[in-house]
C-alpha cells in the first residue's frame, strides 16, 4: 500500500463543457501534489448547494468514500466558499480543499527562488484572507486590554485580518522593488538591441525541456503539472543574428486562480514585455486546441495579447509527425513542429528566430538615446 496521503476527489458537473477534461486535470494535479487518489466521487447539479455545494445526499456519499478508503483529505474540483468549506469539514471530519487551494499548495511546494516564494506566499495570503470568517470559537472572543495586541473590544477575527493585511502589504512592497529592478534590466537590454523571447504555454507542454534543449541550462523538467514555477532567463546565440534573451515561464491551466495571476505579476512581466512569444503546445494532447485558447485567454488578461507569437507544436515524437514549419500569408514562419525531447525540428525553430530577428528593428531612434536624465532616474530608483 502506498505511503502517500490518501485523497478522495469530488467532481460536480454543473453543465460545464470541459467538465471531464477538468476532472482529469484535477487527478493529475493531485498526483503532482504528492497525494494518492483513492476514489473519485462524481455528480450532477443544476446549481451549487449554498451550504455544502454538493447537497446532503452527495455529502453522505463522499463521507462513505472517506471512511471506506481511510482518506484524510477531500478535494473538490469546484470553487468552494469559506462557509461551504467549513461545513464540509465538519460533516466529513477531515480536511477539505478546492481546486484553487490545491494549486496554491503545489506552487508552495515547487517555488525555489526568493521571488517565487514571495509570489506564492502572497497568493496564499490573499486566498486565506477570504477564509477568515466566524466559524471557530477563538474568533468569537473579545480581545483587548493592557499588553495585548488590538484595542479594547477588537475580536480575534479583526486581529487576524489586520495581521494578514500587514503581511500582504510588506510582500507587495518587496515584489514591487523586484519588478523595478527587472524593469531596469529590461531597459538595458532594449538599449543594447537584444531581442527578448518568452516561452509560454499550457502546463506540462514541454517548455522547460525546450528551454534546456536550446540553452543547455539544466532547468528542472518533469512529466508533471507545474514542474517549473520560477522564471529562468538565459542568452541564446543565433548564427548571423547575434544573442537573444530566452525566458522560461510558469505554465497556465484551465481556471488558473486569479489570485495566482495577480501574485505572479512580477514573473509574468517578462511575458508582457517580450518581443516574441514561443507558444509551446503539446501536439499529442487531444485537448490541445482548448489549451491554446486557455493560454491566449490568460495572455490577454495580463496584457500580453499584442506580442507576436510563433506556435511551437511540441512532442511530435509521440504523434509520429515529421518536423516542419508553417508560414502565414506574409511568408513569415508562424508555426514549428518539433520534439524538444529528441531535438528533432529545433533547427527549424532557430531558423524561425533568426528570420524574426532579421525582420525586426530592435533599436529605434528613441530607444537608442541614453540621456543623462535616464541614467540618473535609474540610479535614483
N, C-alpha and C positions, 0 to 999 in steps of 0.2 A: 504493500500500500504506500502511496506517495506521502512524503512528509510535508508537502505544500499545504497551506491553509485551504480548507475545503469551502467551496463557494457555490451558492445557488443563484443562477441568473434568472431574471424576470423580464419578459418582453410582452408588452401590451400593445396590440395593434389598434390604433385609432383611425385607421384608414389611410395611413401613410404609404405612398407608392414605393418607398425604399425600405419598407419595414424589414423584409427578410435580409437584405444586404446589411442593414444597420445592426440587426441582431447578430449576424455572423461576425461583424466587426467587433461587437461587444465581447464575444468569446475570445477573439484574438487579443483584444486589449487586456482581458482578464489574464490570459496566459502571459502576456508581456509584463504584467504586474507581479508575476511570480505566484499566481494563485491556481488552484486546481478547480475546475468546473465539475461539480458532482451531478448537477441536474439543471435543466432549463425548463422553466415554467412559462407557458405562453397563454395568452387570452386575447379576447377582442372586446373593445368597449366603444360606445358612442362618444363618451367624454369621460375625463378622469373623475373619480370619486373625490369629493372635496376633502374628506377626512383621511383616506389611506391611499388614494389614487387607484388602487386595484379593486376596492369593494370587499365587503366582509367575506363572501364566499371564496374569492380568489386568495385572500389573505390566509384563510384556513388551509387552502391547498398548498400555499407557499410554506406555511408552518409545518405541515406534514412532511414536505420535502426536506426542510431543515432538520427535523427530528430523525427521519429515515436515513439521511446521509451523514448526520453528525456535523453539518456545516456550521460555521461560526460567523458567516458573512453572507448577506444577500445584496445583490447589485441589480438595480433597475436600469433598463435601457431608456428610461424616461427621465425627464427633469422633475424632481420632487421638491415640493415646497418645504420649508422648515417644519411646519405643522404635520404634514404627511410623513416626513422622515421620522419625526419624534413618535407619532402614533404607531408607525410600523415597527419601530424598535421596541416599543412597549408590548405590542401584540406578539411579535416574533421572538422576543427575548434574545436578540443578537444585534450586531451592528448592521446598519443599512446604509448603502451608498447609492447615489445615482451616477449616471454616465459622466457628468461633469466632474464629480468628486474623484471618480476612478482615474480620469485623465490627469487631474491635478496630482494624484498620488504617483502616477507613472512619471510625470515630469519631475516631481520631487526626488524620485529615485535616480533619475538619469542626469540631472543637471550637474555639470562638473566645474565650469568656470565661475568666477565670482559674480559676473553679470548674470549668468544663467540662474544661479541660486537666488539672487536678489529678485529676478523676474518671477520665478516660481513662488517665492515667499509672498510677493505682492499679490499674485493671483490667488493664492490660498487665503490670505488675509481678507481680500475683497469677498471671496466666496463665504468664508466663515462668518464674516460680519453680518451677512444676511441670515445666518443661523442663530444669531443672538436673539432669541425670543423667550418669553416667560414659559418655562416648562420644567425647570429644576428648582428644588427648594431653595438652594443657595441664592438664586436670582431674586427671590421674593423678600429676602431680609433687607432691612434698612441698615445702611452703614453710615457712620458719622462719629464725630467726637474728636477729642484731642489725641493726636498721634496716629490717626487713621487716615488712609487715603480717601479723598472725597469729603465733601462738606456734609453738614447735618441733613439727614433725610435723603442722601444720594443712595440709590439702590445699587446692588452689585451689578445689575444689568447695565446701568448707566456707566459704572466704573469700567466694566469690560469694553463697552463701546468706545469710551474715551481712550483707553489704552491702545485698542486696535487702531483707532483713527490716528493716534500719535505715531504708532509704528508705521502705518501706511505712508504718512507724510514724510517720515525720515527716509524710507526706502525710495519713495518717489524723488526726493531730493538727490540721493546718491545716483539713481538711474539717469536723472537729468544731467548730472555732471558727466556721466559716461557718454551720453548722447552728444554733449557739447564737444567732448574730446574726439569722438568719432567724426563729427561734422568738420572739425579742423583737419583731420586726416584726409577726409574725402576732398576738401577744397585743395589740399596739397596735391592729391593725385590728379584732380582735374586740371590744375595749373600745369602739371607735368605732362598732360596729354595722355594719361594712362586710361585705357578702356576698362570699365568695371563690369563684370558679368556675375550674375547670381543664379545659382541652381535652385529651382523651386519645383514643387510637385507634391503629389499625394504621399502620405507616409508609406514607407516601405516600397517606393517606386524604384529605388536604387541610386538615389542622389549621391550618397556618401561613397558608394562603390565607384561611381563615375568620377567623382572628385578625386579619389585615390588613383584611379587609372590615369587621369590627366596630369595630376600634380605630384604623384608619389608621396602623398602627405602622410599616409598611415592613419587616417581618421578612422575611428571605430565604426564598423559597418556590420550589421547583423540582419538576419531574416526575421525581423520583428518590428512591431509598430513603435515609432518614436525612438529608434536606436540613437538618433542624433538630435540633440537639443541646442547645443551651443554653436553659434556661427563660427566657422573656421575660414580664414582667408589666406590664400597663397598666390604667388605670382606664377603665371604660366607664360613661357616664352614661345612665340609663334614665329617660325621661319619667314623672314621677309615682312613681318608685321610688327615685330617687337613684343614687349611684355603686355599682358593683360592681368588684371587682378580678378581672381575667381573666388567666390564665396559660396560655401555650403550652408544651407539654412534649414530650420526646423520644418518638418513635413506638415501638411494640412490633412484634415479629416472631416467627414460629414459631421455637422453640428459641432464644429470646433467652438468651445465655450468663448463667449465674448470677453470674459474676464482674462482669458489667456491671450487673446488677440491684443487686448489693451495692455496687458502686462509685458508682452513681448514686443512692444512698440520699438524699443531700442534695437532689438535684433532685426526686426522687420524693416527698419530704416534702410538697411543695406539693400533690400529689395526695391524699395521705393526710389532710391537714388541711383540705381544701377543703369548703365547704358543699354544693357541687353539681359533678358531673362532666358535661361535654358530651362524650358518646362519639361521635366522628366516624367514620362508616363510608363507605367507597367503595361506593355503591349500584350502580355499574356493574361491580364486580368479581364474577365468577362464584363466587369463594371468600369472599364477604362473611360468610356465616354462620360459617365456620371462623375467620375473622379476628376476629369478635366474641367467639368462645369463647376465642381466644388472649389477647386483651386482658383479658377478665374473669379469666382464669387468673392473669395477672401482677398484676392489681389485688388479687386475693385473696392472692397471695404477699407483697405489700408492705403488706397490711393496710388497703387502701382499699375493700374489697368493701362495707362498710356505707354508704358515701357514696352519696346519691341520684344517679341518672343520668337524663339526657334523651338519647335516641338521636337523633343527627343524621345522617340519610341524605343524604349529600352527592353531588354530581355528577349531579343529575337532568338537567342539560343534555346528558349523554351517554346517558341512558336514555329521554328523551322524556316522563318523568313530570311531572305538574303539581305545583307547590308546595302542600303541605298539611301539616296537623298531625294527630296521633292522640292520643287520650286513654285513660287507664286506667279501671278500674271505678269509681274515686272521682271521675272527672271532671277529673283533673289531666292536663296535657299530658305525654305520655310519649315522643313522637317528633315530629320535624320533618323534612320532605323539602324540600331546598333545593339551590341551587347557589352555592357560595362564589365561584366564578369569575365568574358573571354577576350575582350578587346576588339572584336570584330566591328568595323564601322567607325571606330573612334577617329581614324584618319579623315573620314568624311566630315566629322564634327569639327575637327581642327581646321579643315579647309573652309567650312562654313564660317568659322570665327575669323579666319584670315580675310575672307571676302567682306565680312561685316566691317572689319577694321578699315579695309580699303575704301568702303563706301561712306565712311563717317569722317567728318571734320571734327576731331576731338577738341581742338582748342580754338575757340572763336576769339575775335579780337578783344572782346570784353573780358573773357576768361584769362587771356594771356597777360592782362595788365595787373601787375602786382604793385600796388601803391603803398606808400609808407603808412597810410591810414589803415589798409588791410592788415599789414603786419602788426601794427600797434593794437588793432582790435583783437587779433588772435592772441597776442601776448597778454592782453588785459582780461580775457575771458577766464 
